[in-house]
């Protein structure tokens, strides 16, 4: 059996969204302690985060670091990031984040395409949408099936 997919053609994370933050340690704490990401790796350079990897418990993850406007051409303005995060526990997550005082920018609701989702803003102003939509299945033969 292919080690990169399951019988349902789940994809192994091969795309890692990235963002930068004015207060990377604070954003990491928010995403881990409040939202529920896992702190997989954090590499610091003095008081700056050179690289961090946060994994989502249900699959996938993000990378982030401290904002450095001098690191052109790869400098990402804090607060300009947006991501969609898949979760089977969307109602529980919504209740927990609402109860924690997180800024809800779109209340939970069912979407016409079958997803149930909501959206928040993090302390840096980035937008995060959480929902049950896992994307459309990959067309036959397009998922990497090398062994």
JOVEN-V841248 format. One record per helix or strand. SS is the DSSP state (H for helix, E for strand). FROM is the first residue (numbers start at 0). TO is the last residue. If there is no record, write none. Layout:
ss={SS SS}
from={FROM FROM}
to={TO TO}
This chain:
ss={E H E E E E H E E E}
from={16 23 37 47 60 81 89 102 115 126}
to={20 34 44 54 65 85 98 109 120 130}
